[in-house]
Structures are given as structure tokens and as C-alpha cells.
């Protein structure tokens, strides 16, 4: 082993816990379009788009972490288990970075070889670690940077679009009012909780269309009243999602006065109840087009829209952990299915996902999950630059 490889061997050895990387680390990111991101309980050690041959020769444990195929776009993150309460992240969104640590965090020293992702044209990124003080969790719950986002993009044409995330209820209403005056209309709205207060992510399109009604922050009773009212007046429910804060469930909804196939809405169902509703709908010729998951009282709940319409083969899954979602994603994408609907929420100590895939043609598409706020913004910017449009976005706070 030459001097360069010996030096690299000891450098990498100093970055690791006593046990091997094969047990404590993993590469995150799916080739060929990689956008690796570490989850809660992990620290990002470095990023690579390909695993250099000298790594395999100098430190075989790296090979044991199964880097997989090389990236043609983006990079994979090497994520290693962190001591509970001391997980770290990079803060600051390229290219104009202004990194700073939020509530419940302290500035840390990044390990040798750690990469902050996209480089900064101005400013700098900060390496932030969860504080170990006893009161840190309460502070972390209000840290707006600790929302984990999942998103879907496709490379298609269409009207001008605008996307927002991390908006308070008041900010969302102000954004809605301002964009409405410019000819935009909401096509997707998702709620989640930050510090026990509602927050919103939304997609708007600047286009004409049928009359519509959009609502957010609806209680369960209000949602049912709005649904009954507008469906009586000939409107269709085209988007709906549930979320929780303050110990109760809340909903967003978009109705359009347009023709279309028969549809059915179900709300507030347990996992078992949702499966029964799914089986019944399928037997009656309906298929899911929107599925939203959320946790209420320690139990997962589901709200969904089914439509009676012909279509290509589809696959729907719910109650998936991040690892299960990634496994299903790889399986169905590998068989030519496209992701068309995605929901993510916090359930206990982990995230959960529900998703729908369809086996159909269409433009190139990409999907990411497990992205904290800054990483999501960088991915959004990168996708927009490459000509992709945001189609789905969902999020949950790591400490809600």
C-alpha cells in the first residue's frame, strides 16, 4: 500500500466509531439521479457521485456499505449513526448561503471529508448539531429547518408555476391572495406541524380553468360541511389532505366545478379501515388518485379520493417506513411504473409514507425524500434549472 493510500486509510479510520462502517454507515441516494440525504439519528460524513477505486483498495469497509451504481446527476451521502441527541446537518441554501443554527442546535465541527453539498457563491454554510441539553427537544420542535420533505418532479411543459413551503397559516393566506390576483390557482396544498402550529407547502399554476374553491385549516366537522356544500353545488373534490396539530386533525381541500368520473372521499380511517375501503372501492371499479396519511392520537389515519375511471395498471401502498418506501420505489420504478401521488407524515419516532404508482408513459420524472429544508430548496433549484416542474410535495417535522 503506497503512502497516499496509507494516509487515506488512517484519515478514514479517524472519522469512524470503533465498529465498522458496514454496521454503522450507509450510502443514501438512488442512481442515476442521486440526491442523498441523511435521516434523523445520522451524520453526513462525505458525498460522492462515484466511489473512487482507491477507496475500495485502501478501506474495504467502504465497499461493504454497498455504494451501488454511480450517479449521473447529484451525489450520494455517506450517513453514519450518530449519538442520540447529537445528530448534525449542514444549514444554508446554495448559491447564496447564509447558514446558521436554529433552536435546539449548536455549531459543531464537521468531520474530515464532510461535504456541505452545493457550493456557495456568497456567504457560507453552518454545521449544526442537536444540543444535548435536557431542554433541547422543546427548542428543536420549533426549528423550521428540521422539516423532512419528499417531492416529485417531471420534465413537462405547462403553465407558469409557483411553489412555496414552510408557510404559516397567515403567510399561506397572504400568498394565496397575492397569487390569485395574478391569475394563479392552487393545485396542491399540504399541511404539517411545526412547534404545534400549522405550516403549509403548496403548488400554484397560472392558468384559466373552471370555478374553484380552496380551503385550509379546516376542522374535521368543517371539512365535512364544506364537502357536502360544494358537492351539492356540482363541484368535485380534486385535492385533499389531512394533518394534525394541537392534538386534533385538520384538512386542506380544493374543489373544482367541472365534469368528471364519479368519485368517493373517505376520511379519518385507520390503516385497517383504509385497506377495507380500498378493497371495496377497487371491487366497485374505483381507483385511488389521492391518499393522505397523518397521525392522530398515536394512530395513523388516512384520507383519500377514489375515482371511477379506466386507466393503466397501478400500485398503491400505505403505512410504509422510509426503508419500505424506498424498497417499493425501487421495485416499481424498475418495472416501468411512475410515481403519481405521495404523502409523508410523522408516526411515532419515524416517518411514514403512502404512494401511488401507475404504469404509463410520460415525460422524464424524478422523486426525492428525506430532504431537510435547505437540501429540499437546493434540489428544487437544481430541478428547475434542469427543466423539471414540481408536481408533488409533502413534509413532516422530525420533532413534531
N, C-alpha and C positions, 0 to 999 in steps of 0.2 A: 504494500500500500504506500503510495507516494506521500510526500509531505502535505500536499493540498488536501488529499482525502483524509489523512490522519487529523489535520486541523478541523475539517468539517465534521468528522466523527465526534470529536470532543466538544465542538460547538453545539451540535445537536444533542449530545448526551447531557449537557448542562441545562438544556431547556426542558428536560422531561422529569416526571416523577420517577420514583425508584423502579416501578414496574414498566413494562414495555409499552410502546405506542400501540401495538396490536391490541392491547387490553384497554387503553385509556384514550385513544385518539381515533379520529375518523376523518376522511375527506368528504366535505359536503359540496354538492354541485353535480348536475347531471349533464354529461356531454351529449351533443356537441355544443349546446348553448348553455354554458355554465354561469351560475350566479350564486356561488357558495356563500352560506351564512351560518354561523354557529348559533345554537339554541341556548336557552337558559341552562345554567349549570356547566357551560363550556367556555373556554377561552380560545380565541383565534391566535394561532402561533405563526402561521405564514400563509401565503396564497401562491398558487402555481397554476398555469394553464396546461403544463405538461410536467411529468415527473422526470427530471434530468437523470440520465443514465448513471452519473456518478453518485447520486443519492442511493440508488439500488446497490451499487458496489460498496459504498462506504458505510451505509447504515441499513442493513436488510430489513429492520423493523418497519421502515417506511413502506417497503413493498408489501408487508403483511397487512397494512391498513387498506389495501385494495384501492389504489388511486383510480383505476379504471381507464376508460378511453380519454384521450387528450381533448382539450377544449378548442373549438374553432372560434368561440365568442365568449368573452368573460374569463373567469378563473374559478378554481375550486379553493375552498378554505380548509386548512388543517385545523380541526377542532379537537381540543383536549379537555378532559374532565377537569373542572375547577373545584376548589374547596367551596362547600356550600356557603352562600352569602358573600362570595368574593368574585363572582363572575364579572368579566370585563368586556368592554366593547370600544370601538372607535366612534367618536362623535364628530360630526362635521360633514357637510354635503359638498362634494366637488361640483364645479371647479372653484366656486367662491366659498371657501371653508371658513367657518367661524366656530370651531369646535369648543365646547365647554361641557362640563359635567353637570348633571341635573340633581334634583333632590334625591337623597339617599346614596349618592355616589361620591367618590373621592378620586383625584387624579392618581393614576398608577404609572409604573414604569413598564413599558411593553417588553416582552421577552425578545431576545435576539432573533432576528429574522422575521419578526411580525410585520405584516403589511397592512396599511390602513385602507387598501382598496384604491379607488381612482385618485390620482394626484390633484393637488390644489394649485390653482392659478394664483389665488391670493389667500391670505390667512393660513390657518393650519388646523389640523385635526387633533383632538384630545383623546387620550387613552383613559377611559373611565371605568372604575371598578366599583362594585357594590360595596357599600360600607359594611363593616362588621359590627357596628354598634347595635345595641338592643332595640333602638327605636328606628332603625333604618328601614324596616319594611313599610311602616306607615308613610315614610317620606317617598319610598320607591313607588308607592301606589299612585302618587300624583305626578310622577315623572313622565311627561308626554312622549319622551323619546323611546320608551320601553313598550311600544305597541308593536306587535308582530303582524306584519301584513302578508297576504297572499294575493296574487294578481294574475290576470290572463290578458295577453295582448294578441292581436292578429295584424297581419300586414295587408290591410284592405283600405279601399278608398271610402269616401263618405263625407258627410258634412263636418264642419269645424267642431271640434270637441274641446271641452274643458273638464278637468278633474281636480278635485280637492280632497284633502284628508286632514284629520286632526282638528276639525272644526267643532267649537262648542255649539250648543243649540242656537244661541244668539247669532254667532258667526255664520252658521249654516243658513239661517233665515235671511240674513243680510246678503249673503252670496246668492241665494235663490232669487231674491227680489232684484238684485242688480243684473243678474244674467237673464232673467225673464224679460227685462226691458230691452235687452239686446237681441231678443229672438231665440234665446236658448230654452230648452225644456229638459227636465231631469229624465234620465233613462234608467238609472240605478242609484239607490240610496241605501247605505248600510250604517247601522248604529252599533256602538260599543261603549264600554265604560272606562273612564279614566278618573281615578280618585273618587269613585262612586258618583260621578257626574257623566251625563251623556256626551258623546262625541260622534262625529259623523264623517264618513267618506262618501263621495258622490261623483257621478259622471253625468255631464250635461252635453247636449248636442244642439247646434244652432241650425234648426230646420223647422219647416212648417209641418203640420200634422193635425190629427183630429183633436177636438177639445180634450183637455186632460185635467185631472185633479191630483195634487200631490200632498201628502200628509206625513208628518214625522212626530215623534214623541207621543204617540197615541197609547193610552192605556188599553188593556185587553177589551174592556167594555166599549171604549171609544172606537177601537178598530172595528169591532163587530157592527156598531151603529153606522160607521162610515161605509163599510162594505155593503150592508143592507140598503142604505140610502142610494148609493151610486149605482149599484147593480140594478135596482128598481128603475133607475132613470136611463138604463141602456148602456152603462159604462162597463168595461171589462177591467178586471184586476190584472195588470201586466207586470207588476213588480211588488214584492212584499218581503219583509224580513223582520225577525224578532231579535231583541237584545234585552239585557237586564241591567238595571242599576237601582240602588235604593231598596233592594230586596223584592222588586216586582218586575214583571215583564212589560216591555214597551214595543211599539211596532212602527215601521215605516210602510207606506203604501203609495203606489201610483196607479191611477185609473185612467183609461182612455175610452172615449166614446167612439168605438169602431166595431166593425163586424169581425167575426172570427168564430172558431170552433167552440163548442160547448166546453166549459171549464169548471173546475171544482177547487175550492180552497179548503184546506184543513189547517187548524191552528192549535198550538199548545199541546201537542201529542207527545207522550213518552216514546222512547225508542221502540218498544214493543207495539204500542198503538200505531205509530207511524208505519211500521212494517205491515201491520194488518191493513191500514188504509191504502198503502202502496199496492199490496196484493189485490185488494178489492178493486182499486182503480184500474189496474192492469187487466183484470178479468173483464172489465166493462169497456175496454178499448181506450182508456185514457193513459197518458204518459206524463211523468213529471217534467216540468220546464223550469221551475224554481224551487229550491229546497234551502231553508234557512234553519240552522241549528243554534241553540243557546242554552245556557244552564240556569235553572230556576230551582231554588230550594235544594241544591245538591243533586239535582237530576237533570239529565239532558232532555230538552224539549225541541219539537220541530214544527215549523210552519211551512206549508208547501202549496204550490199551484200545479194542478194537473190539467191537461188539455186533451180533448178527443180529436186527434189528428193523425193522419198517416205520417210515417217518417221512416228513416233508416234505422237499423239496429242501434240500440242504446244500452248503456250500462249505468246504473245508479248505485251509489254506495253511501252509507252514512255511519256515524259512530266510529270513525277511523282516527286512530292516533296519528301523529306526524309520520311515524315509520310505516304504518299501514297505508296511509295515503300515498306515500312515495312509492311503495310496492305496487299498489293498484295503478298509480300513474304510469309507472314504467311498463307494467303489463299491458294496459290497454292502448297506450300510445304506441307501443311496439307492434300492436296488431292493427294499426291504422285508425284508431278512434281519436276523435278530437275532444278536448275538454270544452264544455259549453256552459257549465254552471259550477260555482264553487262557493262554499261557505265555511268560515273558520270561527271558532269560539273557544273560550277558556272553560275547561271542565275539570274541576278539582285542581290537581297540580300539573296538568298537561293541557296542550291544545287538542282540539278535535276538529275533524273535517267531514263535510258531506260534499259529494261531487256527482256530476252527470257527464258522461262521455257519449258521443254519437259517432257512428261510423259513416262519415260523409266527407265529400271533397270540400275544398275551400282554400283560402289563402294560407300562407305560412303562419304559424302561431307559436307562441312561447308562454310558459307559465312559470311562476316562481312562488315559493312560500318560505316562511320563517325569516322574513326580512324585517329588521328593526327600522325605525323611522328614516334614518339617514340613508341606510342601504336601499330602502324602497325608493326614496327620492332619486338616488343615483341611477337605479335600474330604470325608473320611469324616464329620466332624462336620456339615458342611453337608448332605450327602446324608441322614444320619439325621434331621436336623431336618425335611427335606422329605418324610420318609416312605419313603425308599428303603432296601432291605436289601442288604447286601454279599453277592454271590454268588461272585465270583472275586477272588483277589488273588495277585500274583506279583511277585517282586522280584529285583534283582541289584545288586551293589555296583559303582560306577563304576570302582573301582581294584582290583578283585579280580584 
